[in-house]
């Protein structure tokens, strides 16, 4: 249930309501808005009644949450949540800059698929910053279909990412693969990425819910919208409120693209959840020539942020070179995105 408090309710009233809900067996999740405060009471609704909860001091009304994903639901928060990434969070060389995701401005998170070496990463980090990127993406740990493919540089790669952040000021987003790796990656990263293969790795989801580092959760390659939002719910119920969703394409019978980029999911998610929704047209298509058009389409249909793979020399990239833009192609695309964003009332 959602307890909606009257404007001007005191902290004492909010605290009293939280304690009372705990006594009833609920887990209260309090969200402070500009005008109102609401508490999502997660638990067995049969232990009390709507009428009883409405007698709690400060409560204006009590509403049921009909969606199975309680904390991710737009019933809880009608407007899109805005989350910051960056700043003093990581222990290792923290970022000097923050970016907001979910607001009017659409951030572009760019970089190579994987951290291949220090020189290459520094080069691409500086290049994407100069082109207008607002954050750096790259994988230090890489889940690969084949055990013989490049698996990433692990902590060495995280160290290079931290150095790139220090030199450019760009917050960094990188993937975490196992629950045991969460503390290590959170020590370096401004945002933890959970990839498509791990969307339903429930132990990993819970581990990411226990830290305060923002999490970017990619949709599973065969997941339904409801399964996706329930995966996000695992992180939210752990206490981590800063969850970003990312559509990255699904697996279908088509072979002319690596994945089928399901753009309709972006506005569909925006109808169902208050969580910011990002798009990854690089993985969504797997074809370099299609990335610019699908990036523009993502912005046009409501994406709150974009992930793009960029490499100084895509043909020599150790991972996903076929879907990666060159630095020159990325700079050209960034100039083309501004009028698209302006056409739908957004900014780059």
N, C-alpha and C positions, 0 to 999 in steps of 0.2 A: 504494500500500500504506500501511497504518497501522502505525507502530512504537509499541507501548505499552511505556512504561518502568516499571520496578519502583518502588514507593513509596520515597521517599528517595533517588532517583537524583540525582547531583550535576550542577551546571551544566557541569562539565568533561566529563562523560559525554555530556550533551546536545550540547554544542558539537562534541565529537569525532564524534558520529553525524551531525550536520548537515554537517560537512566531508566525511565519508566518502560521504554520499549525493550531495553535489555532484560529487565525483570520479567517481562512477558515472554521472553525467548526470541525476540527479534534482533537482527543485526542492523543498527541504524547507520545510514550513509547520509551525511549532511552536506547539502550543497548551498552555498551562500551566493545569492544573486544580488543584482544592483538594488532591486526594490523588495524582493522577498527571499525568504529562506525556505527550503523544503527539505524534508527528511524522507528518504526512501527506506521503508521498514521491510527488510527482507526476512522472511520466515513463514511459519504456518499461520495463515490467516484465521484458522479455526479457533485459535486460543483467545480471541477477543472479537469485538464487533466494531464496525465503523462508527457507530453512535458513541461507544465508549472512548475511542481515540479522539473524537471531536470535543470531548470534555477536557482534554489536556489544555492547560493555560497557554494562550498564544496561538492555538491552532484555529485556523479559519475554516478549513474544509479537509476532508479525507477522501482521496480518490484511489480506486483500484488500478493496479498496473496490469493490463490485459496481456501484454506481450510476454512471451516466455523469457526473454532477455530483459531483466528488470532495470539494471543500472545503465544499460546502453540505449534503452528505449527513449524515443522522443516524448513519450508521455511524462517522463521525469523532467526533461528540460526541453521546452519547445524550440529554443534557438540553438544554433550550432555552437558547441563549446570551442573556445579559443585556448590553445595550449602553447606555452613557450618551450623551446628547446635551446640549449646553450647556456652560457653563464657559468657560475662557479661550481656546477654539479660535479664533474669528474675530478678524481683525485690527481690525475696525471696531466699537467699542463692544461688547466681548464680554459675554456673559450672566453674571450673578452666580449663576445657578442651573443645576443639572443635573437631568435627569430620567432615570430608568432605564426601559428598555423590554425586556420579556421576563420580568419577574418576576411576583410575585403581584399587584402594583398595576397597574391598567390606565390608562395615560395617555390623555387626550382632547386631541387637537390640533385646534384650532378657529380659524376666521377666514374672511374673504371669499375668494372664488375668485381675485380679482385685487386688486392694490394700485391703487385708483382715485384716491387723493389722500391727503394727510397727515391732514387733519381726520377723514375717514371711518375711516382705519386706526387712529388713536389712540383714537377712540371705541369701535370694536369690540374692540380689543385690551384695553382696560380692562374692557369689559363681559364678555368671555369669561373673563377672569381672575377677576372677582368671582363668576362663575357656577361656577367650579371647573375651568376648562381648565388644562392643564399646559404647553401650548406653543401657539405662534401659527403658523398657516398662511396664506399668501397668495402669489400669483404676481406677480413683477415682470416676468417674460417669459412671454407667453401664446401658445402655439401654437393657432391658430384655424383652423377649417375654411375660412372665407372670409377672403380678404385684406382685406376691407373692415370686418371686425369689430375691436374694440378689442384691441390687441396687447400692452398693458402699458406700464409706464413705464420699463422697463429699469433702469439704474443709479440713477435718481432714486427708483424704487420700492424698491430695495435700501437706499438711505439712509433712507427712511421706516421700513422694517422694523427697521433697526438702532436707530433712535430709539425705536420702539415697544418693542423689547426692553429698552432702557435704562430706560424709564419704568415698565415692568411687571415686568421680570425674567423674562419668558417667553422661552425659546429659540425661534428661528424656523426654519421649514422652508419652502423655496421652490424652484421648479423651475429646472433648468438645461437649455438646449436644444441647445447645440453644444459640441464639445470645446474650442473656443477660449474659451468663456464660463466654463469650470470654474474657473480661477484667480480670476476676478472674483467669481463667486457664492460661492465658498468663502471669500473674503476677508470677506464679510458674514454668511453663513449658518451656522447650527449644524448643519444637515442639508440635503443636496442631494436634491431630488426628481427622479426620472426618470419622465416620464409615459408613459401607455399607448402613444402613437404612437412613442416612442423606445425601447421595451423591447428592440428588436433593432437599435438604432443602435450597432453594435459599437465604433465609434471613440469614441463618447461613453461607453460602458461602460468601455472601457479607460482613458479619461482620468479617470473618477471613481475607478478603481482605483488611480490613481497619487497620489491625495491621501489625507489621513487624516481628512477630514471624513466623518461618517456619511452613508450613502446610503439613501434610501427609494425602492425600485424598485417601480413599479406594474406589475401584470400587463397584458400586451397584450390588446387587445379581442378577439383571436381566437387567443390563444396557448394551447397545451396546458400542462399542469403541468410536463412535462419541458422544454419550450422555455423556460418561465419560469425554472426553476431553473438551466438552462444559461446564461441571460442573467445571473443573479446570479453564476454561476461566473466570468464575465469580470471582474467587479469584484473578486471574492475573489482570483483568481490575480494581480491587479495589486498585491496587498499590503494592500488595504483590507479589514479583517475585519468592520467594522461595517456590515452590509447588512441593511436591514429590508425585508420583503416586504409588499405591500399589494394585497389583492383589491379591484377597483373595478368589477366587472361586465364582462360580455362582450356582444358584439353577436349577436343572434339575430333570428328572424323576428318576434318580438313588437313591437307598436307602442304598447301601453298604458304602457310604461315606456321610458325612454331606453336603459337597458341591462338585461340580465338578471343580477341579483345572484347569483352562483354560490356560495352559502354553503357548500356541501359542499367547496369547494376549501380552506377554512380548516382543518378537521380533517384533510383529506387532506395538506395541506402539513405540518401538525404531525407527521404520521406519517413524512414523508420527509426533513424538514430540521430542523436545530437553529436555523435563523434565526428570529427573531421574526416573527410574522404579524399584520399590521394589516388593518383593514377600512375602506372608504370608502363608507358607505351613501348619501352624497349623490350621487356619480357612479354608484354601483351601481344606483340607481333613477331618478334624474333627476326625481323627484316629491317635493315638499316633504312632503306628508302621509304618505308612506311611510317617511320617514327615521327617525322615532322607533322604529317597530316593528322596522325592520331593524337599527337600532343595538343594540337589546336582543337580537335574534336573534344578532347577531355576537358579542356578549359570551357568550351562552349556549353557542355552539358553539366557543368557545376562542380568540377573537381576543385578541392581546396589546396592542392599542391601537386607537383609533378616530380617524378623520379626519372632521370635520363642517364644512360650509360655513355660515358665519354672517355676516349683514350687518345693519346698522341699519335698512335699508329694502330688503328683497329685491326688491320690485317695481321699484325704480329701479337695481338692480345692473347694471353694464355687462356682466357675464358670469354666466351660469348662475343667474339669479335664481329660476327656476322650481324649483330643487332646494335653495335656500338657506333656512335657518331664520332667523327674526327673533331678535333678542337675547332677547326674552321667551320665545319657544318653546324656545330653547336652554337657558335657565335652568330652565325647567320639566322638560325632558328630563333634565338633569343630576341633578335630585332623584330622578327615577324610575329611574335606572341603578343606584344603590347596592344596593337589594335584589336586583336581577338578578345583579350581580357576587357578592354574598354567597352567593347560592343555588348558585353553581358554584365556591365556594371562592376567589374573587378579591376584590379591593377596588378602590375608586375613589379 
